[in-house]
Amino acid sequence: MEDTDVKKASALPKPASRLPQMSSPPRPLAELQSASMNARSGIPPPMASAKHKPSSLPEPATKVRRTLAERAGDLATRKPTAPPSTRPLSTSVKNTVTRKERGFSASTSTSRAGARPASRSATASSFSASMGPAAGAKPTRPRSAYGQYTGPGTGTGTGTHVRSKSHHSTARPATSLYRRNEEEDDEEERDFYDDRMEQMERQFSAFKEKMETDMQKATDQKESIQQLQGRVTELEAIRARLESVNRDLETDLKDAKSCMKNMEMEMEMTKRNNAFETDDLKRKYRNEIEDLEVKHEKAAHRWQSDKEAAEEKVRKNFEAQIDKLLKEHKEQLDELNAQLSKETEAERNRQLQKEQEVEAEYASKLRAANIENDSKQRELQLVQGDLTNVKSELDRERALKTALQGQLTDATTKNLTLESTNTAMKEKINFLESDSQAQSSAYNDLHRRMQEAIEAAEQAHEKLRQEETLRRKLFNQVQELKGNIRVMCRVRPAHTNEADPAKISFPDADTDSKEVAIQGPEKTSATGKDITAAYQYSFDRVFGPKSQNLEVFDEISQLVQSALDGYNVCIFCYGQTGSGKTYTMSSADGMIPLATAQIYGEAKRLEEKGWHYKIEGSFIEVYNETYNDLLGRSEDLDKKKVEVRHDPVKKQTNLENTVSMELDGPDRVTELLKTADKNRTVAATKANMRSSRSHSVFILKLVGTNDITGERSEGTLNLVDLAGSERLEHSKVEGARLKETQNINKSLSCLGDVINALGSAKEGTHIPYRNSKLTYLLQYSLGGNSKTLMFVMVSPLQAHLQETVTSLKFATKVHNTHIGTAKKQTKSA
């Protein structure tokens, strides 16, 4: 607070002077007028609005204008000035009165001017004011018959102003009675004057003391405010630092939760895969262990017999030699035996350690080869029923498998031989402790056998790499032979607050799970009979309400693998609003997170075979027939124009003016989905409180190179979440929502036209991709060079039955569409 704030003028009015005025000259008795006798004449005039705030200090009296009747009886001469008071004034009061006289007069004048009424009508005289209702609290002396008395109780501090008249009445001669009254008045005025001066001195002292106290308080308050302002600044800085730390901690917490969720998902998938592999390995190694136990028992029995015979023979020879040389070389033999025992034990430990290392390394490589071999065998068994046109290749594959199995059997035999050789070597070490040359020869033989086993394992690993290439070729041939768009149906579960479910059944739920049956409402025919319509549809796979996202993903994981192999793959969800499309595609365990997790896991596995992948992701929205980049800034959605460019040679689609994120881990995918979900256009409709009003397309580009073979693959995975397909009369939208729904239905209709054209088109026939922004973007994901899968999502409610039947009919049409054989986008070195 500045010093000027302390010295600022107070809003309180300055006290008006209350010193008694000199008495006016004697006046003769005046005739009483009716105006002075009127009771209303004592009512004070209306006050103008005060220019200062109310105060406890006494307010100056208003200046009143006297009437002509009141001024008529005044004497022409003024009353003699009262004699001065005999009471001495204090120095402080004199100085204050002298210094402030001008200020007080100005303040009093201002106060009077502000309080003067606007009307110029006559007001009550001083006599009527002293006798009527307007009289002050103090009693005043009655009005004298010789003149009008203006005392301190009724004065205004400056006296009553009397305007002069053009004519004056003749003054009456003074009498002794008049002089005596005048003396009494003067004495009373002096007493009143002395009392007022004493009161003013006390008030002035109190006012001065209060002023000094207030100034000291103002100074203290200023210092306190400055200290508090400094403290507030420090606290603001501390609060800013704490908020920054809090934001950092919240960000770290979100990242940790996301990482934990992804790790749990990967751990579950790894546990499931390990469980399958463990069961297969248990069965395989159980049989091998049983065979090895039988062989080991026979070998142990034979070794025990040979050992006993050799021990007996050696014992006899040693007994003869010992009996002959016992006396001559006893001390020397003891010394040599001790030295030999130490050297033999050290050599035995070294040999055992090397043998264990060789056995562990060979066993790990053998297990890896067996696991890879079992995996390939399972995959081959899955495709045997569908590969009618590639039996010859399968025969060659089986022959290759048999040869590889034979090599693995040879390697196993060599391992057993190595173990038996190791056993024999141990026997030789025990029996021929003194023969170091034989030990060295056995060690060299063991080392040679170990090198042979390592070379055999490397050859088996190379054959497995070749087998992986052949497996990918055969797997994609199976998918290519199907040719049609694969269609799967999923029925979402009913919520707790949803009533009147539809009658949906699954006839083959216990076998193939490929059929879904829907019972329509009961209708009365023309003959009066109740008729119930029944609808039955068949697809590649049908998932009931209890199915989980992980179970659904198991069915499409093969197509995700094809994208890694260099194919264009498109998976899209179709259905009405609220049927579960966005949950299936973009939830925490949806198709997009699971697909990217599988891609990262498979790419990591293929690194040991020489493959390295670069993964980039982009997210595009088709809203009102306009492309929007969901990974860009939200304020640039309507400013940046996204361009779509097609490469007819590579059969690939390139996007311009979009953000493409390089995905180096599953956590980046989670971040990408959050950004896209925040920018996607959604709105409430009658069908859904938060309905997706646009198509979203997640594009994942996979570019892989093999450092060993020089191969290069370029695959694209498109995961599409289409907007709701409900009719206008069902969604009940208006205004801007109506335009959105019309554009959505137009793009979905164009999608159906493209699929119909693909199913019936001949070579060179025009396909209407350009009729819609959606079909133009997915041109190379719907045509014959791609693998396409459609999810038709079904609502379980009876109220949505008509939309459900429409969606299933469209899905049946798509299922019967043949788009040709997909082509792989690869390059050789």
Secondary structure, DSSP 8 states (H G I E B T S, - for coil): --HHHHSS--SS---------------------HHHH-GGGGS-------SS---SS----------HHHHHT--SS--------SS---HHHHHHHHHHHHHHHHHHHHHHHHHS-S-------HHHHHHSTT--SS------SSS----TTT--SS-------SS--------HHHHHHHHHHHHHHHHHHHHHHHHHHHHHHHHHHHHHHHHHHHHHHHHHHHHHHHHHHHHHHHHHHHHHHHHHHHHHHHHHHHHHHHHHHHHHHHHHHHHHHHHHHHHHHHHHHHHHHHHHHHHHHHHHHHHHHHHHHHHHHHHHHHHHHHHHHHHHHHHHHHHHHHHHHHHHHHHHHHHHHHHHHHHHHHHHHHHHHHHHHHHHHHHTTT-STTHHHHHHHHHHHHHHHHHHHHHHHHHHHHHHHHHHHHHHHHH-TT-HHHHHHHHHHHHHHHHHHHHHHHHHHHHHHHHHHHHHHHHHHHHHHH-B-EEEEEE----TT--SB-EEE-TTTTTT--EEEEEEEEEE-TTS-EEEEEEEEE-SEEE-TT--HHHHHHHHHHHHHHHHTT-EEEEEEE--TTSSHHHHHHSTTSHHHHHHHHHHHHHHHHGGGTEEEEEEEEEEEE-SS-EEETTS-GGGTTTS--EEEEETTTTEEEEES---EE--SHHHHHHHHHHHHHHS-EE--SS-SSEE-SEEEEEEEEEEEETTT--EEEEEEEEEE------HHHH---THHHHHHHHHHHHHHHHHHHHHHHHH--TT----GGGSHHHHHTHHHHSTTEEEEEEEEE--BGGGHHHHHHHHHHHHHHHT-B-------EE--
